[in-house]
Amino acid sequence: MVTLQRTKKIMIGTGILTGIMYIIVMFIINPLIDNKLGLEVIKLQLAYTTENGKTIINNWHKIGQQNFLKYIYTDYLYALTYALFLSTLYLHKILKNNIKIIRKHYIILTLPFIAGLFDMVENTIEIFFIKDPNDFPASLFAFHSILSSIKWLLLPIMIYYLLKRINTAIT
């Protein structure tokens, strides 16, 4: 049974793990890839064309591409931790306010997992792109960037619902 106490423990644990994974991915791994601040990794997600993608990964040089392939597993873990954290945070808010869970809440609770799944699919596509950028299908690369865009759009939607007061009148 889901309880307020149990969700609080999970929320704190996944929150700590998410914070740790954020620091590792954004401040350690990504700079190892682009040899800069790490923002080029995010640019790859939103490159939309294989030509833009090739320009980005060519600027990483071989060592950056190897680091990407070597450490990409950390981004899979990060996607899992933020999905669990954001969902648990929202569930905790519902339980804390003693709100009956309705269909809308189930939909909101799945948004972080959709974002996490899109993140993982995006990562997988990027692995194949980096291994063979010259023969990579342009449509698949564009699809990858669309998934990334949706993932990035789901974040502010989740934050909105976390900050918004849950309407107790809706049942």
C-alpha positions as a Markdown table, in Angstrom:
| # | Residue | x | y | z |
|---|---|---|---|---|
| 1 | Met | 0.0 | 0.0 | 0.0 |
| 2 | Val | 1.2 | 3.5 | -0.9 |
| 3 | Thr | 1.6 | 5.6 | 2.2 |
| 4 | Leu | 2.7 | 9.2 | 2.9 |
| 5 | Gln | 5.6 | 7.9 | 4.9 |
| 6 | Arg | 6.7 | 5.5 | 2.2 |
| 7 | Thr | 6.5 | 8.1 | -0.6 |
| 8 | Lys | 8.4 | 10.5 | 1.5 |
| 9 | Lys | 11.3 | 8.0 | 1.9 |
| 10 | Ile | 11.3 | 7.2 | -1.8 |
| 11 | Met | 11.0 | 10.9 | -2.7 |
| 12 | Ile | 14.0 | 11.8 | -0.5 |
| 13 | Gly | 16.1 | 8.9 | -1.8 |
| 14 | Thr | 15.3 | 9.4 | -5.4 |
| 15 | Gly | 15.8 | 13.2 | -4.9 |
| 16 | Ile | 19.3 | 12.6 | -3.6 |
| 17 | Leu | 20.1 | 10.2 | -6.4 |
| 18 | Thr | 18.7 | 12.6 | -9.0 |
| 19 | Gly | 20.9 | 15.4 | -7.6 |
| 20 | Ile | 24.0 | 13.2 | -7.7 |
| 21 | Met | 23.3 | 12.0 | -11.2 |
| 22 | Tyr | 22.7 | 15.6 | -12.4 |
| 23 | Ile | 26.0 | 16.6 | -11.0 |
| 24 | Ile | 27.8 | 13.6 | -12.6 |
| 25 | Val | 26.2 | 14.0 | -16.0 |
| 26 | Met | 26.1 | 17.8 | -16.4 |
| 27 | Phe | 29.4 | 18.8 | -14.6 |
| 28 | Ile | 31.6 | 15.7 | -15.1 |
| 29 | Ile | 30.6 | 13.5 | -18.0 |
| 30 | Asn | 29.3 | 16.1 | -20.5 |
| 31 | Pro | 32.4 | 18.3 | -20.2 |
| 32 | Leu | 34.5 | 15.2 | -20.8 |
| 33 | Ile | 32.6 | 14.7 | -24.0 |
| 34 | Asp | 32.7 | 18.2 | -25.6 |
| 35 | Asn | 35.9 | 19.4 | -23.8 |
| 36 | Lys | 33.9 | 22.5 | -22.8 |
| 37 | Leu | 31.0 | 23.1 | -20.5 |
| 38 | Gly | 29.1 | 20.1 | -21.7 |
| 39 | Leu | 26.4 | 22.1 | -23.5 |
| 40 | Glu | 27.3 | 20.5 | -26.9 |
| 41 | Val | 25.7 | 17.3 | -25.7 |
| 42 | Ile | 22.4 | 19.1 | -25.3 |
| 43 | Lys | 22.9 | 20.7 | -28.7 |
| 44 | Leu | 23.2 | 17.3 | -30.2 |
| 45 | Gln | 19.8 | 16.4 | -28.8 |
| 46 | Leu | 18.2 | 19.3 | -30.6 |
| 47 | Ala | 20.3 | 19.3 | -33.8 |
| 48 | Tyr | 17.4 | 18.0 | -36.0 |
| 49 | Thr | 19.7 | 17.2 | -39.0 |
| 50 | Thr | 22.4 | 14.7 | -39.4 |
| 51 | Glu | 24.6 | 17.5 | -40.8 |
| 52 | Asn | 24.2 | 19.6 | -37.7 |
| 53 | Gly | 24.8 | 16.4 | -35.6 |
| 54 | Lys | 28.0 | 15.5 | -37.5 |
| 55 | Thr | 29.3 | 19.1 | -37.0 |
| 56 | Ile | 28.7 | 18.8 | -33.3 |
| 57 | Ile | 30.3 | 15.3 | -32.8 |
| 58 | Asn | 33.2 | 16.2 | -35.1 |
| 59 | Asn | 34.0 | 19.1 | -32.7 |
| 60 | Trp | 34.2 | 16.5 | -29.9 |
| 61 | His | 37.0 | 14.7 | -31.7 |
| 62 | Lys | 37.5 | 11.0 | -31.2 |
| 63 | Ile | 38.2 | 11.2 | -27.5 |
| 64 | Gly | 34.9 | 13.0 | -26.9 |
| 65 | Gln | 33.0 | 10.5 | -29.0 |
| 66 | Gln | 34.7 | 7.6 | -27.1 |
| 67 | Asn | 33.8 | 9.3 | -23.8 |
| 68 | Phe | 30.2 | 9.6 | -24.9 |
| 69 | Leu | 30.0 | 5.9 | -25.7 |
| 70 | Lys | 31.9 | 5.0 | -22.5 |
| 71 | Tyr | 29.7 | 7.0 | -20.1 |
| 72 | Ile | 26.3 | 7.1 | -21.8 |
| 73 | Tyr | 25.0 | 4.6 | -19.2 |
| 74 | Thr | 25.0 | 7.4 | -16.7 |
| 75 | Asp | 22.3 | 9.3 | -18.6 |
| 76 | Tyr | 20.1 | 6.2 | -18.6 |
| 77 | Leu | 20.5 | 6.1 | -14.8 |
| 78 | Tyr | 19.8 | 9.8 | -14.7 |
| 79 | Ala | 16.6 | 9.4 | -16.7 |
| 80 | Leu | 15.4 | 6.7 | -14.4 |
| 81 | Thr | 16.1 | 8.6 | -11.2 |
| 82 | Tyr | 14.5 | 11.9 | -12.4 |
| 83 | Ala | 11.4 | 10.0 | -13.6 |
| 84 | Leu | 11.1 | 8.3 | -10.2 |
| 85 | Phe | 11.8 | 11.4 | -8.3 |
| 86 | Leu | 9.3 | 13.7 | -10.1 |
| 87 | Ser | 6.5 | 11.1 | -10.0 |
| 88 | Thr | 7.1 | 10.4 | -6.3 |
| 89 | Leu | 7.2 | 14.1 | -5.6 |
| 90 | Tyr | 3.8 | 14.6 | -7.2 |
| 91 | Leu | 2.3 | 11.5 | -5.6 |
| 92 | His | 3.6 | 12.7 | -2.2 |
| 93 | Lys | 1.9 | 16.1 | -2.8 |
| 94 | Ile | -1.4 | 14.3 | -3.5 |
| 95 | Leu | -1.2 | 12.1 | -0.5 |
| 96 | Lys | -0.1 | 14.9 | 1.8 |
| 97 | Asn | -3.1 | 16.9 | 0.8 |
| 98 | Asn | -5.4 | 13.8 | 1.2 |
| 99 | Ile | -6.6 | 14.1 | -2.4 |
| 100 | Lys | -8.4 | 11.3 | -4.0 |
| 101 | Ile | -6.4 | 10.1 | -7.0 |
| 102 | Ile | -8.3 | 10.6 | -10.2 |
| 103 | Arg | -7.5 | 10.0 | -13.9 |
| 104 | Lys | -5.8 | 13.4 | -14.3 |
| 105 | His | -3.4 | 12.5 | -11.5 |
| 106 | Tyr | -2.5 | 9.2 | -13.1 |
| 107 | Ile | -1.7 | 11.1 | -16.4 |
| 108 | Ile | 0.5 | 13.6 | -14.6 |
| 109 | Leu | 2.2 | 10.8 | -12.7 |
| 110 | Thr | 3.2 | 9.2 | -16.0 |
| 111 | Leu | 4.7 | 12.3 | -17.6 |
| 112 | Pro | 8.1 | 11.9 | -15.9 |
| 113 | Phe | 8.3 | 8.3 | -17.1 |
| 114 | Ile | 7.4 | 9.3 | -20.6 |
| 115 | Ala | 10.2 | 11.9 | -20.5 |
| 116 | Gly | 12.6 | 9.3 | -19.1 |
| 117 | Leu | 11.6 | 6.8 | -21.8 |
| 118 | Phe | 12.1 | 9.5 | -24.5 |
| 119 | Asp | 15.5 | 10.3 | -22.9 |
| 120 | Met | 16.5 | 6.6 | -23.1 |
| 121 | Val | 15.4 | 6.2 | -26.7 |
| 122 | Glu | 17.2 | 9.5 | -27.6 |
| 123 | Asn | 20.4 | 8.1 | -26.0 |
| 124 | Thr | 20.1 | 4.8 | -27.9 |
| 125 | Ile | 19.7 | 6.7 | -31.2 |
| 126 | Glu | 22.7 | 8.9 | -30.4 |
| 127 | Ile | 24.8 | 5.8 | -29.7 |
| 128 | Phe | 24.1 | 4.5 | -33.2 |
| 129 | Phe | 24.6 | 7.9 | -34.7 |
| 130 | Ile | 28.0 | 8.4 | -33.2 |
| 131 | Lys | 29.1 | 4.9 | -34.3 |
| 132 | Asp | 28.2 | 5.6 | -37.9 |
| 133 | Pro | 27.1 | 9.2 | -38.6 |
| 134 | Asn | 27.7 | 9.1 | -42.4 |
| 135 | Asp | 25.2 | 6.4 | -43.1 |
| 136 | Phe | 22.7 | 7.4 | -40.4 |
| 137 | Pro | 19.1 | 7.9 | -41.6 |
| 138 | Ala | 18.2 | 11.6 | -41.6 |
| 139 | Ser | 14.6 | 10.8 | -40.6 |
| 140 | Leu | 15.6 | 8.8 | -37.6 |
| 141 | Phe | 17.9 | 11.6 | -36.5 |
| 142 | Ala | 15.1 | 14.2 | -36.8 |
| 143 | Phe | 12.8 | 11.8 | -34.9 |
| 144 | His | 15.5 | 11.7 | -32.2 |
| 145 | Ser | 15.4 | 15.5 | -31.9 |
| 146 | Ile | 11.6 | 15.6 | -31.8 |
| 147 | Leu | 11.7 | 13.1 | -28.9 |
| 148 | Ser | 14.3 | 15.3 | -27.2 |
| 149 | Ser | 12.1 | 18.4 | -27.7 |
| 150 | Ile | 9.1 | 16.7 | -26.2 |
| 151 | Lys | 11.2 | 15.5 | -23.2 |
| 152 | Trp | 12.4 | 19.1 | -22.6 |
| 153 | Leu | 8.8 | 20.3 | -22.9 |
| 154 | Leu | 7.5 | 17.8 | -20.3 |
| 155 | Leu | 9.8 | 19.2 | -17.7 |
| 156 | Pro | 8.1 | 22.6 | -17.3 |
| 157 | Ile | 4.7 | 20.9 | -17.5 |
| 158 | Met | 5.7 | 18.7 | -14.5 |
| 159 | Ile | 7.1 | 21.7 | -12.6 |
| 160 | Tyr | 3.9 | 23.6 | -13.3 |
| 161 | Tyr | 1.8 | 20.7 | -11.7 |
| 162 | Leu | 4.2 | 20.4 | -8.8 |
| 163 | Leu | 3.9 | 24.1 | -8.0 |
| 164 | Lys | 0.2 | 24.4 | -8.7 |
| 165 | Arg | -2.2 | 23.9 | -5.9 |
| 166 | Ile | -4.1 | 20.7 | -6.4 |
| 167 | Asn | -7.8 | 21.4 | -6.8 |
| 168 | Thr | -9.5 | 19.5 | -4.0 |
| 169 | Ala | -12.9 | 20.1 | -5.6 |
| 170 | Ile | -12.1 | 17.8 | -8.5 |
| 171 | Thr | -13.1 | 14.2 | -7.8 |
